[in-house]
């Protein structure tokens, strides 16, 4: 989280557009200029680098987006209450937890009473007449971006939240926010196959000449693994496979966190001693498990929207339009990493322009559901990927 991320968040874009039809002040607990970063430690943002040959010193991989372990910041609760209370890493089951404000430094910095205050209690301080709820993504995302590697301990957030808990928490949140007659909008969550973190590295990116395939065949023969000239699935760890490893298939997803220089220069995924480890792959069984949870969460969210008569944004459907590509005001965008122009360099979150498009999807849904006339955002005024 950083100041730009807050300024160009979709809730702030919504509030800006609401102001044209009588909306009020929207207070944001802004980070100090230059603080925050991807991990709350003040690390620099990701930037596009240069492709270097294998015999040179390659720069280190930027850390993957990870909201865990953020440092505590100076508390600014006296400047509140704030309207924007979403924080990086929050799952649906964290939103009503007071203890969570001790573990998430971004929440702790504006919580009225850290250790007791929750995202929910902070939201209630505003007494809003309209609210937006978009929760559930992190209930699967934190598990998925780590390759579904089992957590180190029972307190590790990188586990899939049971659907019954998601239903209980989001119902509690919506019920509480709407008790004073407030109206609202709620969104479901996108399939992981819609974002470049999971789709950028091809599963079959081990491209070989005939001579290379013959050489690897001789090396892998004792394991019963064969290679062909052309594109082959990368070799991945699979304890269920006879050799403890196998070729990746189209049902497996190679994660963007996989070091690209290791694939190219270290021959990861080809060298018999360097199959891609579990943390770099969401295999077909893990992928199916995650997608089943997403389907369950989205059915729950749709049911809550209907029960409380909220505007319902089908973000899952909307994000899939990026896979085939969209054109907005003459600007083409898709879900490709960097070149697609809609996602940030972590491959998970949209960039400014991507969030503007999401804000417009919210606005269209709100206008339809409530018979409102909120003007849409001009997404082309926001930055996409900035090239060096």
PEKA-V512839 format. One line per field, one symbol per residue. phi: phi as a letter, one per 30 degrees, with the letter a starting at -180 (. if undefined). A space follows every 50 residues. Layout:
BEGIN
phi: ???
END
This chain:
BEGIN
phi: .bdddddcddddddddddddbjdcdbdbdeddeicjidbiciddddbdcb dcddccddddddddeaddidddcddceddddcdccdbeidcddcdccdde ddccdddedbddbejbdbedddddddhdcbbbbbbjeddcdddddciide ddadcdddbddeeddddddddddddddcddjdcabbbdcddddccdecbd dddcddcbddddddddedddedciccbbdjdbdddbdadddeciaaddbd dcbddddeddddddcchdibedcbdddedcbcddddddddddddddeddd ddddeddchcdccddedddddddcjbbbhicdbacddiddiccdddiccd deddddddeddddddddddcicbddddddddcdcdcdd
END
